[in-house]
Amino acid sequence: MTSKTSRRDFLKVSGSLVAGAAVAGCVAPVAPTGMEDSAPSSERVALRFLNKWGSGARRELMNGFLDQWAEENPQIGIIFEPVADFDRRMPILVAAGEWGDIMLFNDLKLSAFHEIAADLTPYFEAKGLPFPGEEGSEMIRIPKHVGYEPGKVKAVPFQLNIVMSGINKDLFKEAGVPMPWEHDHNGDKWWDWNDYREAACAINDLDENIFGSQYSAGHLEQDGLMNWSVSNGGQLIDVENKKGSWNTPEFIEGQNFAVDMICQDGCMLNVDDYNGHGTALGINPWVAGVVGITCRGDLAWAAQSEADLTQVAWVRSPNTGKSAGLGSMHFHIVTTQSQHPEESFDFIRYLANFENQKKIGLSGQAEPVNAGVWLDADYQATWGGPEAVEARLDAFDNFVFTPQLPGVLEWFGEIKIVWGSVLRCETTVEEQVIVADKMTDEILAAHA
C-alpha cells in the first residue's frame, strides 16, 4: 500500500501512527495503534471524520484534500470514514453514539441533531475570525438559527446547493416571447410574475407535447413556495414565535398566482405530473426539451441536452420587486464527543478554504461556500453565457434557507402532503393555508 493511500484514509499519521479505515457504510470506532518507533502519543492527534463524499468524483476530491492536509499537518491525522446511504445511516449512527470528531450534516438534518454539535464560537473568537457571512469572513452566510443558540455558531459550511431556475431558449424563440432578461421593471431587466405567466402559457400553446412550466421538481419550497410567496413578503414559518404564517395576504396572493397557472390556465405542471412525465420519458423533461421553464435547471443537466438551455434569475414579485429561491447547505460540525475540538475546527475550516472550494466548484459537485470563489473568473467560465453568470450572482445574493427549527424535518414531510391537494386543484389556497398553519403550530409545539 502506498503512503499516499495510507495518508488518505489515515492508515498513517505522522509516519508512525496506524489506524484501520472503516468500510463505507459500516462505521465502527477505530483504535489507533502505536508503532515501535513512534514518538509519545500526546504529540499526535487522530480525528475521526464521517462524511458522505466516499465515491466517484467526490471521493477523488476528498482524497486530494486529505493528502494535502497530511503533508501540511503531519501531527493531525484524519481517519476518514465514508458513510454509504448517508442520509439514512447518519441518524442511526447518532442514535448509536458513533459520532466521531467531525460529521457532515445538511441544514435540515442538523435541525434534528444540533445537540451533538459543539459550540465553535470560542474558536472563531480566539483566532479573530468573523462568523460565516459576517463582514470580513471568507465563508458565506449560514442559516441564522442553525444550532438554536443565538449569537453562537455550531457549524462550518462545506457545500452549498442553490436551486436555479432554467429555461429552454429554443421554446422561448418559437413562442415569440421575450427572454427573462429582456424586460424593464424600474431598471431591473429580469422578469416578474406576469412575464413568467405570458411566457409559460405561450410555450404551452405550441404543441400538446410541450409544457409551459412546472411548480417544482418535488420539493415544494424550491420554486413553489419560495419564488411565489416568500418573494411576495410571505413566510413559511414565523421563526420568532415558532408558528405557521401561511394565512397572510402576501402568502395567499403568491400561491394563488401560481396555482391559477395550474388549475385555470393549464400552463404549469404540478409536482406529481412533472415527475410522472419524467418517468415516462426516462429523462428530466427540461433536459428532453419539452418544458419551457423549470424550477430546477442544473448546469449538469443543461450540458446533457441537445436543446439550448440556460439558467436564469428567479422570477420577481411585481409587488415587492424581489425574488426568493432556495439555498440548502451541508455543514461540518465538531461533535461534543471530540477530545480535540480545536484541531477539528482547524480541519473543517481548511475544507472551506478558497483552494479547496474552488476545486469543488470547478468539478460541478456543489456550489462553493467560499465567497471569493463565486467571483473567480475560472469558476464563472463554467456557468455558460453572460445571462447565466448574472443570474447565478443574482441568486447568490438572494437565496434563502428553509427555517431551521426543531421539528422542521417532520414539518417538511407533512406539509408536502397537505399542499398536494391544492396543486391537484382539489382544495383552494384560502382553505388550505388554515390547515397548513394548524399543522405547523402542532409540529413545532411538539418539538419545543
C-alpha positions in Angstrom: 0.0 0.0 0.0 1.4 3.4 -0.9 2.0 6.1 1.6 -0.4 8.3 -0.3 -3.3 5.9 0.2 -2.3 5.5 3.8 -2.4 9.2 4.5 -5.7 9.5 2.7 -7.7 7.0 4.9 -5.4 7.8 7.7 -3.7 4.4 7.9 -0.7 6.5 8.6 -0.4 9.5 10.9 2.8 11.5 11.0 4.6 8.5 9.6 4.1 6.3 12.6 0.5 6.1 13.9 -1.6 3.4 12.2 -5.4 3.2 12.3 -7.8 0.9 10.4 -10.0 2.7 8.0 -13.7 1.8 8.3 -15.5 0.2 5.5 -18.0 2.6 3.8 -21.4 2.3 5.4 -20.1 0.3 8.4 -18.6 2.7 10.7 -17.1 1.2 13.9 -14.8 3.1 16.3 -11.2 2.9 15.2 -8.5 2.5 17.8 -5.0 3.9 16.7 -2.1 1.6 17.5 1.3 3.0 18.3 4.4 1.5 16.4 7.8 0.8 18.0 9.5 3.9 16.6 6.6 6.3 17.4 7.1 9.4 19.5 4.9 10.0 22.6 1.2 9.7 21.6 0.4 13.1 23.2 2.3 14.7 20.4 -0.1 13.4 17.8 -3.9 13.7 17.2 -6.1 11.4 15.1 -9.5 12.8 14.2 -12.4 10.5 13.2 -14.2 12.1 10.2 -17.6 10.8 9.0 -18.6 12.1 5.6 -20.6 11.1 2.5 -18.0 12.1 0.0 -16.9 8.5 -0.3 -17.2 7.5 -4.0 -16.8 8.8 -7.6 -15.6 12.3 -8.3 -16.4 13.5 -4.7 -14.1 10.8 -3.3 -11.3 11.9 -5.6 -11.7 15.4 -4.4 -11.7 14.4 -0.8 -8.6 12.2 -1.4 -6.8 15.3 -2.6 -7.9 17.4 0.4 -6.7 14.7 2.8 -3.4 14.3 1.1 -2.7 18.0 1.2 -3.7 18.2 4.8 -1.4 15.3 5.7 1.6 17.0 4.1 0.9 20.3 5.8 -0.2 19.0 9.2 1.7 15.8 10.0 0.7 15.9 13.6 -3.0 15.9 13.0 -4.2 12.9 11.1 -7.7 12.1 9.7 -9.4 8.8 10.0 -11.7 9.2 7.0 -14.9 7.1 7.2 -17.2 7.5 4.2 -20.7 6.6 5.1 -22.8 4.8 2.5 -26.5 5.7 2.2 -25.5 8.8 4.2 -28.9 10.4 4.9 -30.4 7.2 6.2 -27.3 6.0 8.1 -26.4 9.2 9.8 -29.4 9.3 12.2 -28.7 5.6 13.1 -25.0 6.4 13.9 -26.1 9.3 16.0 -28.5 7.2 18.0 -25.8 4.6 18.5 -23.4 7.2 19.8 -21.0 6.7 16.9 -20.2 10.4 16.5 -16.5 10.7 15.9 -14.9 14.1 15.9 -16.3 15.6 12.7 -19.5 14.9 10.9 -21.3 16.2 7.9 -25.0 17.3 8.1 -27.3 19.1 5.8 -29.2 22.1 7.3 -32.4 20.2 7.8 -30.7 17.2 9.4 -28.7 19.4 11.7 -32.0 20.8 12.9 -32.8 17.4 14.3 -29.3 16.6 15.7 -28.0 20.0 16.7 -27.4 19.0 20.3 -24.4 16.9 19.4 -22.7 19.9 17.7 -20.1 21.6 19.8 -20.2 25.4 20.2 -17.5 26.8 17.8 -17.8 30.4 18.9 -14.7 30.3 21.2 -12.5 29.1 18.3 -13.8 31.7 15.9 -13.1 34.4 18.6 -9.7 33.0 19.7 -8.5 33.2 16.1 -10.1 36.6 15.5 -12.3 35.2 12.7 -15.7 36.7 11.9 -18.6 34.3 11.8 -19.6 32.9 8.4 -21.4 35.6 6.4 -20.2 38.5 8.5 -18.1 41.3 7.2 -14.5 40.0 6.6 -15.4 36.3 6.5 -14.3 34.3 3.6 -17.3 31.9 4.2 -20.8 32.7 3.0 -23.8 33.1 5.3 -25.4 30.2 7.1 -29.0 29.8 8.5 -29.5 32.2 11.4 -30.9 29.5 13.7 -28.6 26.6 12.9 -27.7 25.3 16.4 -30.6 27.2 18.0 -28.4 29.3 20.2 -28.5 33.0 19.2 -25.0 34.5 19.0 -23.3 31.2 18.6 -22.0 29.2 15.6 -22.1 25.5 15.8 -21.2 24.6 12.2 -18.7 25.4 9.4 -20.2 25.3 5.9 -18.8 22.8 3.3 -21.1 22.8 0.3 -24.0 24.9 -1.0 -26.8 23.9 -3.3 -28.8 26.7 -4.9 -31.8 25.6 -6.9 -31.6 27.7 -10.0 -34.4 28.4 -12.5 -33.8 27.4 -16.0 -35.4 28.0 -19.4 -35.4 26.5 -22.9 -34.3 29.3 -25.2 -35.4 27.5 -28.3 -39.0 27.3 -27.0 -39.0 31.0 -26.0 -37.9 31.9 -29.5 -40.5 29.6 -31.1 -43.3 31.1 -28.9 -42.1 34.7 -29.8 -41.9 35.8 -26.1 -39.2 37.9 -24.5 -36.3 36.2 -22.8 -36.4 36.5 -18.9 -33.6 39.2 -19.1 -35.4 41.3 -21.8 -37.7 43.3 -19.6 -37.5 46.6 -17.7 -39.2 46.8 -14.3 -37.9 50.0 -12.7 -34.5 49.4 -14.1 -34.5 45.6 -13.3 -34.2 43.7 -16.6 -35.3 40.4 -15.1 -38.9 39.1 -15.4 -41.7 39.3 -13.0 -44.7 37.0 -12.4 -46.7 38.5 -15.3 -43.8 38.0 -17.7 -43.4 34.4 -16.5 -47.1 33.6 -17.0 -47.1 35.1 -20.5 -44.1 33.0 -21.5 -45.3 29.8 -19.9 -48.8 30.0 -21.5 -47.4 30.9 -24.9 -45.0 28.0 -24.8 -47.7 25.6 -23.6 -49.8 26.5 -26.6 -47.1 25.5 -29.1 -47.9 21.7 -29.0 -49.8 19.3 -26.9 -46.5 17.6 -26.0 -44.8 20.8 -24.9 -45.3 22.1 -21.4 -45.0 25.7 -20.3 -43.6 25.4 -16.8 -43.6 23.5 -13.6 -44.5 24.3 -10.0 -41.5 22.5 -8.5 -39.4 19.4 -9.1 -40.5 17.6 -6.0 -39.6 19.8 -3.0 -42.3 22.4 -2.5 -40.0 25.0 -1.1 -37.8 25.1 -4.2 -39.9 27.1 -6.6 -43.4 26.6 -5.3 -43.2 28.4 -2.0 -40.0 30.5 -2.1 -40.4 32.1 -5.6 -44.0 32.9 -5.3 -45.0 33.5 -1.7 -41.7 34.4 0.0 -40.7 36.8 -2.7 -44.0 38.5 -2.2 -43.3 39.1 1.5 -44.8 35.9 2.9 -43.2 33.5 5.3 -43.1 29.7 5.7 -42.8 29.8 9.5 -42.8 32.7 11.9 -39.5 31.8 13.4 -39.6 34.2 16.3 -43.0 32.9 17.5 -42.5 29.3 16.2 -45.8 29.3 14.4 -47.2 28.9 10.9 -47.5 32.1 8.9 -49.2 31.0 5.7 -52.6 32.6 6.3 -51.5 36.1 5.3 -52.4 38.2 2.2 -48.9 38.1 0.9 -48.5 34.3 1.1 -52.0 33.6 -0.3 -51.5 36.0 -3.2 -48.3 34.4 -4.2 -49.8 30.9 -4.1 -53.0 31.9 -5.9 -50.9 33.3 -8.8 -49.0 30.1 -9.3 -51.9 27.7 -8.6 -54.1 29.6 -11.2 -51.5 28.7 -13.8 -52.1 25.0 -12.9 -55.8 25.0 -12.4 -57.1 27.7 -14.7 -54.5 28.4 -17.4 -53.2 24.8 -17.6 -49.7 26.1 -18.4 -47.9 24.9 -15.3 -47.4 21.3 -14.2 -47.9 20.3 -10.6 -45.2 18.2 -8.8 -46.8 14.8 -9.5 -47.5 15.4 -13.2 -44.0 16.7 -13.8 -42.4 13.8 -12.1 -44.7 11.5 -14.0 -43.7 12.9 -17.3 -40.1 12.4 -16.3 -40.7 8.8 -15.6 -42.5 8.3 -18.9 -39.7 10.0 -20.8 -36.9 8.3 -18.9 -35.2 11.7 -18.6 -35.8 15.0 -16.9 -38.4 16.8 -19.1 -36.4 20.0 -19.2 -33.4 18.1 -20.5 -35.6 16.4 -23.0 -36.5 19.8 -24.4 -40.3 19.6 -23.7 -40.5 22.2 -20.9 -40.1 25.9 -21.3 -39.4 26.9 -17.7 -38.1 24.7 -15.0 -37.6 25.5 -11.3 -34.5 23.3 -11.2 -32.2 23.9 -14.1 -28.9 22.3 -13.1 -25.8 23.1 -15.1 -25.0 19.4 -15.5 -28.5 18.7 -16.9 -28.2 21.6 -19.4 -24.9 20.2 -20.6 -26.6 16.8 -21.4 -29.4 18.3 -23.6 -29.5 19.0 -27.3 -31.8 22.0 -26.6 -30.5 25.5 -25.9 -30.9 25.5 -22.1 -29.7 28.2 -19.7 -30.1 29.2 -16.1 -31.9 32.4 -15.3 -32.7 34.6 -12.4 -35.6 33.8 -10.2 -38.9 35.5 -11.1 -39.6 38.7 -9.2 -42.9 39.6 -7.4 -44.4 42.6 -9.1 -45.4 43.9 -5.7 -42.1 43.8 -4.0 -39.6 43.6 -6.9 -37.9 40.8 -5.0 -37.0 37.2 -5.8 -36.5 34.3 -3.4 -35.1 30.9 -4.1 -33.9 28.0 -2.0 -30.4 27.6 -0.8 -29.5 24.4 1.1 -26.2 23.7 2.8 -24.1 21.0 4.2 -22.1 21.8 7.3 -19.3 20.1 9.1 -19.7 20.0 12.8 -17.3 19.2 15.7 -19.2 16.8 18.0 -19.4 17.3 21.7 -17.7 13.9 22.0 -14.5 15.1 20.4 -11.4 15.2 22.6 -9.7 17.5 20.0 -12.2 20.3 19.2 -9.6 22.9 18.2 -7.8 20.6 15.8 -11.2 19.5 14.4 -12.2 23.2 13.9 -8.9 23.9 12.0 -9.6 20.9 9.7 -13.1 21.9 8.8 -12.0 25.4 8.2 -9.3 24.0 5.9 -12.0 22.2 3.8 -13.8 25.5 3.4 -10.8 27.5 2.2 -10.5 29.1 -1.3 -8.4 26.5 -2.9 -10.5 23.5 -1.9 -13.8 25.2 -2.5 -12.7 26.3 -6.0 -11.9 22.6 -6.8 -15.4 21.7 -5.7 -16.9 24.4 -7.8 -14.9 23.6 -10.9 -15.8 19.9 -10.5 -19.5 20.7 -10.6 -20.2 18.6 -7.5 -21.7 21.5 -5.5 -21.6 25.3 -5.2 -18.7 26.6 -3.1 -19.2 28.1 0.3 -16.1 30.4 0.0 -17.4 33.8 -1.2 -14.3 34.6 -3.2 -14.8 31.6 -5.5 -18.0 33.0 -6.7 -16.1 35.9 -8.2 -13.4 33.8 -9.7 -13.2 34.0 -13.5 -12.3 30.3 -13.9 -15.4 29.3 -11.9 -17.7 31.7 -13.7 -16.5 30.4 -17.0 -18.2 27.1 -16.3 -21.7 28.7 -15.9 -22.5 29.4 -19.6 -23.2 32.7 -21.2 -23.3 36.2 -19.7 -27.0 35.9 -18.8 -26.3 32.8 -16.7 -23.4 34.4 -14.9 -25.6 37.4 -14.0 -28.4 35.0 -12.9 -26.2 33.0 -10.7 -24.7 36.0 -9.0 -28.2 37.4 -8.5 -29.2 34.1 -6.9 -26.2 34.1 -4.7 -27.3 37.4 -3.3 -30.9 36.5 -2.9 -31.2 32.8 -1.8 -32.9 32.0 1.5 -33.0 28.9 3.7 -35.9 26.8 4.9 -36.4 27.9 8.6 -34.1 26.0 10.9 -36.1 24.9 13.9 -36.6 21.7 15.9 -39.3 19.7 14.2 -38.8 21.2 10.7 -37.9 17.8 9.3 -41.3 16.4 10.3 -43.0 19.6 9.1 -41.3 19.4 5.8 -42.7 15.9 5.0 -46.2 16.6 6.4 -46.6 19.9 4.6 -45.9 18.3 1.2 -48.9 16.1 1.8 -51.2 18.9 2.9 -50.3 21.2 0.0 -50.6 18.4 -2.6 -54.4 18.8 -2.6 -54.1 22.4 -3.6 -51.8 21.6 -6.5 -54.2 18.9 -7.7 -56.9 21.6 -7.7 -58.9 19.8 -5.1 -58.7 22.5 -2.4 -58.4 26.3 -2.5 -55.4 28.1 -1.3 -57.5 30.1 1.2 -58.9 26.9 2.8 -55.6 25.0 2.9 -53.4 27.8 4.5 -55.5 27.4 7.6 -54.8 23.7 7.7 -51.1 24.3 7.0 -50.8 26.8 9.8 -52.5 24.5 12.3 -50.3 21.6 11.3 -47.2 23.8 11.6 -48.2 25.0 15.1 -48.8 21.5 16.3 -45.5 20.1 14.9 -43.3 22.9 16.2 -45.0 22.8 19.7 -44.4 19.1 19.9 -40.6 19.7 19.4 -40.3 22.8 21.6 
